[in-house]
Amino acid sequence: MKKHRNEPFCLVVEGSYATINEARHALIDPFIEEWTERTGRFRVHQMGSIAVVPGVMLGHLSIEQTDENVFMITSTDAQHPLTQRKAVALAEALRQQDMFENIRPEPLLAD
């Protein structure tokens, strides 16, 4: 079966976070800090303007817990899903932030 170029992907990440809220903060806080350092301020409505990597906005990322200490990051923007290229770039950006122990891009399987 051929893989489609724009097949949606997700990131499966592992981290020692007790709640989904802690994991969400681990995902977004480093990027908000960078934005604040660069621009001098941050407002919640700017989340959709903060590019984590080209084509991936911080406000369009969702995280859910799939198992103990395992989380899945997806795009909530149906017009701009995480493609394989974007997922790999996002994984690298998250590795640089060092907030999760293991990060791997995977195809997003439909339910």
Buried (B, 14 or more C-beta within 10 A) or exposed (E): EEEEEEEBBBBBBBBEBEEEEEBBBBBBEBBBEEBEEEEEEBEEEBBEEBEBBEBBBBBBBBBEEEEEBEBBBBBEBEEEBBBBBBBBBBBEBBEEBEBBEEBEBEEBEEE
